[in-house]
């Protein structure tokens, strides 16, 4: 349980309250601090996977904890961003956040059901792309304001729409995989 990759996942979860606190403010400095704290958390995600594979310390807990930490971090940030009122500035569309939160919830529930059936479902490749797109989106939406000629809000919304599309696609594939595995398991048990 206390492997370095799992500790990095716990670290991402521990960062969430600080991230949420920073997102209660709408000034540029708080926005930048939140964005770079989120970026740091995303880097721990990269390193926990890298270290787990390199040191062969992949565990069933890690297979569940790593994507759960990612989901909690992204969902917390998106909910805060959708509720943030920056005077005179565009907001993050709540409907888009609902689509993403619904997908994340459905996949998390499916993982729980799979565990009760003795099936451990790790993150799929498409889900990793989805997280990368979400990370770019949330980072841009946290910065929000234009810097160096880049409109971070528009860039963030672009990546958020892509993340929602890829997320829905991967969610459908994930459910399909679960039902195939369940069917195989049921067929193997029958005489």
Secondary structure, DSSP 8 states (H G I E B T S, - for coil): ---HHHHHHHHHHHHHHHHHHHTT--SHHHHHHHHHHHHHHHHHHHHHHHHHHHTT---HHHHHHHHHHHHHHHHHHHHHHHH---TTS----HHHHHHHHHHHHHHHHHHHHHHHTT------HHHHHHHHHHHHHHHHHHH-S-BTTB-HHHHHHHHHHHHHHHHHHHHHHHHHHHHHHHHHHHHHH--
